[in-house]
Structure formats: structure tokens, C-alpha cells
Amino acid sequence: MILRNAQILFNKPMSTELYHLGLLCPDIAVSIQPGQFVMVRIRDSFDPLLRRPFAIHRLYPNDPPGSLEILYKVVGKGTRLLTTMQPGNSVNLLGPLGRGFRFPNDNGFVLLVAGGIGIAPLPYLAETLAAHKHKGPFVLWFGGKTSGDLVCVQHFKDLGFAVEIVTEDGSIGRKGLVTEHLEPWLIQQDELPKVIYSCGPYPMQRSIAEMAARLRISSQLSMEALMGCGVGACLSCSLRCRPPQGAADPHYANVCQNGPVFDGEEIIWE
């Protein structure tokens, strides 16, 4: 865990609410694993008081060396302030934090599922799988409320992923929720995934975990949570989980320390 100032390289709007933010921070970039995150202090003051957590969206080891990218959605005061930051400005990063994704031991079908801003940690995971020459096949199911929520689709296709799109308003792809279409589609496949990697809102994650259990598929879920500190001190991101052997129930894990990636079977869904 490192505390560093990071120079802003770019801050590009991708839609009315989504932005790509490029940061130069070699000390942190060199040790980041897919699924980990950073806590960002947007400006050197107490307003806003708390840092904001952001998943690592992509790494750029050579352009320039040690640069990374986050994808953020404008949802409140902190992220609105972030949209005003210009190249050459800096923000303060604490990271890398959390437990990231674990890779399958064998080649085989790998499924990624994203809901809205839940796409944020998945490009770096996809790039790492491709770089380690995992042979796949690879499929991404990506859902959003409208077509404006769907970014990075072409990047996944360029990495060799088949992409299935779902929007709630039917503006592109299938109409409805990812969880309404995914299980019927999976049952029709000749091969089930070795693992499902997923990130999105709590109801979607619960549905993915329950589906994976029914089909006996391993699932790794990157859980979204409000975080005050990112290091397990404030306990604001507690998640009820099954207790380790010998521990008492109820057992609560911190999303920031014990996650954000959890096995689907670890979580007690409420």
C-alpha cells in the first residue's frame, strides 16, 4: 500500500455521466493486480473529506510507463469535482488495495458479466487473461439501462471476446436485465464456463451467485460498497459472509480488505 500524488494525463467524457481518467503513478501501477482499487483524494483540502474508491480500469505500462486508467461515473460532489480536473493537475492515490481476481488453473470457457459501471475492473482482467495466453473462449455479457451506459465494447472484441449486450430500455441488444437472459443462454451452450467473473449492483451479483451455484460454476464477484477509508478501519463496507472454519456466526468481512472480490458462495445474501 503506497501513498502518492499522481499526475492527470487525460480526463475524457465517454458519455454524459462516464469519464476515463488517466493517471501517471509508476510506484502504484507496478504492483496492481486485476480487481484491486485505489482510494483517491481529489484535492488537497477537507472538502470533500473522504477519499473515493475507484477500480483499476486499465494499465498502460509503456504509454507512458507507469500510467493507469480509471473509469468513473458522476454520482455526487466528489465525482463532479473530478470532472473539472485538467491534464497536468494531480490527485492523491492510496493503493493498490484489496483482494483481486484469481485466474483459472486450466484453459477453458471464461465468462465475464458486467452491469453498468460494473464494467470498470473488467478490461484489465481481460487484458491480463489474454497476456497470460489463456486460450478461452472468452465471452462478456454487458448490461446497462441504456446504450449510453455501455463503454469499452470494441476493446473487448479486439481482445477476442464475444460480446452479448442487454439494455433495460431495449435501445441496443436484448431488452431487459442481464440476469433474465444469461441462464437460458448458458444452458444452451455445449460447455459451461470454468469461472464467472462479475461486477455490478448487489441484486445482479446475488442473481449471478445463485445461478452459478445451481449450475455448479465457480464465481468471483467484485462487490460494490460505500467505503470511508479503504483499509478496514471504518467498517462502513461490511458484508455478511459465511464464517471461516472455527469462527462464530454472524461473520462480517470488509469489502475493502477481504474483497472487493469474493467467491459467490462466501456471501450470505440479504
N, C-alpha and C positions, 0 to 999 in steps of 0.2 A: 504494500500500500504506500503510495507516494503522493505528496502534495506539491503541485507545480502550477505555474502560470502557463497558459497555452495561447499562442497567437492565433487569431482567427484568419483563416486563409480564404474562406468564402462563406456566404450566408444566403443561400438561394431559395426563393419560394418555389415549391413544386405544385402548389395549389393555393387556394385561399387560406388554408389552415396549416399546411405541411411545409416544412423547411428542411433543407440539407445544410448542415453546419460543418465546415471543415476546420480542423484544429491541428496545429503543429505542436507536438509534445512527445519527443522521442523516448524520454525516460519511462513514460507510461505505455506508449504504443508497443514497445519491445516485448512486454510481458503479458499483454492482454490475450485471453482465451475467448473463443466464441461463447456468447451468452453472458459474459461479465458486463459490468456497467461502471460508470463514473458518476460522482456527485459533483455538480457544477455550481460554483458561486458566480453569479452573473456580473456583479460589480462589487467594488471594494467599499461596501457600506453595510449597514444593518437593515437596509430596505431593498429587496426582501431579506428577511432574517435568515431563512433556511436555504440550504443548497437544494438543487433539484436533481433527481436521478435520471440518467439517460443511458440506454443500452448502446453498446458499440455497434454501429451500423455497418461500417466497413473500415478496413485498414488500407493505407497506401504506403507500403514500405519504401517505395522509390520515387514518389512524386508529390512533394519532396520526401526524403527519408524521414520516417518517424511521424507521419501525419495520419490522422484518423478522422472519421466522419460519424456524426450522429444525425438521426432523423428525429425531429421534434414536431409536436402538434401544439398550436396555440390554444391553451385552455384556461389561462389565468394571467395574473400580473407578471409573474416571473418569465413565462414564455413570451408574453407580449414585449417585455423589455428586451428579451433576447433577439427579437426580430429587428431591433434598431441597431444592433451591433454591426460594425463595418469591418472589412478586411484591414488588418493592422492593429485593431483593438485586441484585448486579451481578456480571458476569463480564467478563473482558478479551478483546477481539477483535483479531485481526490480519487485515487484509483490505482490499479484496477480492483474492483470489489466483487464479492460474491462468488458463488459456485456456478460454473458454466455448463455447457452441454458436454456429454461424453459420447465418444464415437463408437459405432458398432464394430464388433470384432471381425465380422466377415462381410464380404461383398453381398449385395442383395438390394432389394427394393427399399428405398428410403422415402418417407413421406413427410413433407413439411406442411403445416397448417397455420394460417395467419388470419386474424380478424382485425381489420383497421390498422391502427398504429402498432398493433402486434407484429407487423412485418419488420419492425425496427431491428431486432437482433438476428434475423434470419439470413440476410445476404452474406454476412461474414461467416456464418456457419456453412452456407452453401459453397462459398469460395474455398473454405478450408477442406471440406469434403472433396471437392474437385482437385485441390492441390495435393492431397494425400492419395490421389489416384483411386479413390473408392469408385468401383465400377457401376454402382447403381443397379437398376434405373432409378431416376430421381423424379419426383412429382411434387408440385406445390399446389395446394388449394388455398385460394386467397379470397376473403370476403370483405365487403365493406357496405356502408349504407348506400353510397352512390359511386359512380365511376371516378369521381374526384378523390375518393379515398385510396385509390389503387395506384401505387407508385412502384417503380423498380421492376415491373413485369418483364420488360425486354431484357434486363440484366440476367434474370433467372433463365430465360430462354437461351441467352448467349452461353450460359454455363451448362446447357444441356438438359434443363428441366422441362418436363411437360407441365403446362400451367392450366389449371381449371379456375375460372373466375365465377364468383357469385356476388350479386348485389341485391340489397333488400328492395330497391325500387325497380329492379329489372333493367336498369339503364345500360348494362353490359353483362354478358354471360348469363348464367342461370339466375332465376329470380328466387329470393328467399334468403335463408341462412345457410352458411357452410354446413352446419350440423344437420340440416334437413336432407342434404343431398349426399353427404360423404359416405355414410354407412351403406346405403343401397349400391353406390358405385363400387365400394370396396368388395362387397360380397360378389359382385360380378367379375372381379379380376381373377386371373389364373393364379396369382401369387399375392399373398398378403405381405405388408411391409415388415422388415426386420424391426423397425422402430418408427414411431411417430414423434416428430419434434413440433411443438406447438407453442404459440404465444398469442394472447388475445384476452378479451374480457372474461371475467370469472364464470358466467354462465356457459360460454363456449368451452372454456377449459374443463369444466365439470362434465359437459357432454362428451368431449373428446376422451377424457379419462374413463368414463363409464363404457363408452363404445370400445375402447382399447381393451378393457378388462373382459368384455363379452367375447371379443374376437381373439383374445389371448395374444395381444400385441404389446410389446414394451412401449411405454410412452414417457417422454421427457417434456415437461411443461414449464415454460418460463412464465412465472406468475407476476402479475402487475399488483402493486401495492403502494400506498402512501408511505413515504419514508422521510423521517426528520433528520436522521444522522447518517445512515448508510453503513454503520459499523456495529449495530446491535445494542447501542446504549439506550435509545429512547423507547424501544419496544412498540413503536407505532405500527410496525408492519408484521405483527404476529399472525401466524397461520396455524390452525389446529391440524395436527398431524398424528399419525399412529406412533405410539411411543417406541423408542428403541427397546431391545430386549432388556428386561430388568428395570425399566423406568416406569414411573407412575403415569396413569391416565387421569385427567387430560394432560396432553403434552402439546406445547406450543413452540413452533420454530419461527425464527426471524427470517423473513424473506430476504433481507439484505445479507445475512451471514450464511444461513443454511441453504439458501437459494441464490438467485431467483429461480434456478432450475430445480424442479422436484420430479421424482418419479410419480406418475399419476396415482399409483397405489399407496403412496406415502400420505396423501392428503385425506383428511376427513371432511367431506363436502357438506357445507351447511347452507 
